[in-house]
């Protein structure tokens, strides 16, 4: 039912987008037009079923048109099919050996530059078709022949192209119900109907017998080094585009995340089958995938069904394609090619100072070739990354003559940055008191030697140097003779103070084996945390000013400051078993919680009271299992009586208590709402809530997923007031 409701309509929308684009890619690559439909069908059915993404749609891609066109020209179409099979086999091997994530190391500036270069090549070549001519062998030749082609334009063919582009441009401004038809399909239909109505002299497409006229792939004849390069290029470009498309689409939907290795394996199988059947190489296509998501697809069956529709269309309705003018398809490709130069992509790469990589890749693809352009872009990206390692920022300021010189060193301190570092530090006058802040993420041995030598020389000449490391302790560890890794760096890991003791993996000395863990923890606090927090505690020493009363469970797994990202002075915290709030005047009496509420609302003037429950609560489990659980624990038994209203509410909700995990989870959430209601039994709380001076908040901490959810109070007018379960908590 889910497939019928969501995926079938989405598959039809993607099918309408895929058919014209597949024909256009085949036309631009110089391959048989039927090869585009074969690739679309195989990409949808095979890659959609076997791939690692639930929403990605695969098919022939414009990024490979330049490569395929070169292979077809050099080796012929049937040999190109065999190259596609071998490229698919290589992708399959890479997926089996878990190499998919390596493709994500490619700079996006290189990918976008490559796509822009390919788009310009396609636009220049197909512009000649729109003008009634034939594309040349290179972008330079197409550009050189363009003036003469414009002077020798063929009227009807140009008019079809102009009409197609016009529809594509204005379609986005049409009413929403009209835009339900894909722009590419609308443009081709408009051009076909107009050309037929006015009997224009245009070039027609004919697929008669093309789908069934299959011929087996053949071995390419020529230099096997160049053939291997073609296989590698098809495999890597198609694989990288598919994986990057997976990552992009993961951010567009809330379903399962993509399995990149499975996706690469599925793409390999699809390419092998597409080559056998005489189709183009396939890859994940962002345009089709985005359309699939926007159309409401939920599962991979949308992509599979789209491939089925393409196959049925090619077999049963292929004759309708002859109504489409070739010039309309060429105009569609010109439009798509120009759109690959995205201002959004340019802004992104500009924000990371990678415009040179984008421009070099694009220029190389246009002027030299796809492989050469991509390699040039990768080389420049590597050089820029290396250059960033030499960037060392040294900021010096002296508040008054002869005073302390405040110096901040930022960046990655490697041997490449030593010349600039030493130049800046040696410019500090001898005898100056220096406060040196190291805001660095790495320091190698050469940088440490240079910094330490300068410090010794400066102190020998009468100056003083106070080193303060804002992040990791690279300098202090090296200066003390330790390893060149700070206490907080990945190789040692235990510096993360918030880790539980059992996760520190710190070897115990003989003394530590005897000492209490708390004493060991306080020592670590004095060494690492206290110096950073001393200014905060100095301000808080005379008065506390919390804005929140935080009522939560005494469970050791619940750490309020950690799950709320709060610090000293933020929370006035009350912890008890089950995060219970006894009603005002309830028996057995408990003045500790009431006193905290009274002090927080009457003296501290808090703005919020939060009740925070959690999954797997032992108190709620004891309530579910009955009095026998707490036999021999009289004080605990009396205390848990304050949780009986929550248990009664669970019974009223109709929850099946035989399913222990589900019942416990439901009780934990209902208990939060019950305690929020109990807070309103305190007159001061109720008055402030009614006056808008106080807000009551419910939080639910799911321990297994480390997620905090919001649980709203139960209003008298809400649907939950009938005793039913609260709705699923909303993630914060």
ABEGO torsion letter per residue (X at the ends): XAAAAAAAAAAAAAAAAAAAAAAAAAAAAGBBAAAAAAAAAAAAAAAAAABABAABBBEBBAAAAAAAAAAAAAAEAAAAAAAAAAAAAAAAAAAAAGAAAAAAABBAAAAAAAAAAAAAAAAAAAAAAAAGBBBBABAAAAAAAAAAAAAABBAAAAAAAAAAAAAAAAAAABBAAAAABBAAAAAAAAAAAAAAAAGBBBBBBBABGAAABBBBBBBBBEBAAAAAAAAAAAAAAAAAAAAAAAAAAAAABABBBBBAAAAAAAAAAAAAAAAAAGBBBBBBBAAAAAAAAAAGBABAAAAAAAAAAAAAAAAAAAAAAAABBAAAAAAAAAAAAAAABBAAAAAAAAAAGAAAAAAAAAAAAAAAEAAAAAAAAAAAAAAAAAAAAABBBBBBBBABBGBBBBBBBBEBBBAAAAAAAAAAAAABBBGBBBBBBBBBABBBAAAAAAAAAAAAAAAAAGBBBBBBBABBBAAAAAAAGBBABBAABAAAGAABAABBAAAAGBBBBAAAAABBAAAAAAAAAAAAAAAAAAAAAAAAAABBBBABBBBBBABAABBAAAAAGBBBGABBBBBBBGGBBBBBGBOBBBAAAAAAAAAAAAAAGBABBBBBBBBGBAAAAAAAAEAAAABGBAAAAAAAAAAAAAAAAAAAAGBBAABAAAAAAAAAAAAAAAAAAAAAABAAAAAAAAAGABBBBBBBBBAAAGBBBBBBBBBAABAAAAGBBBBBBBBX
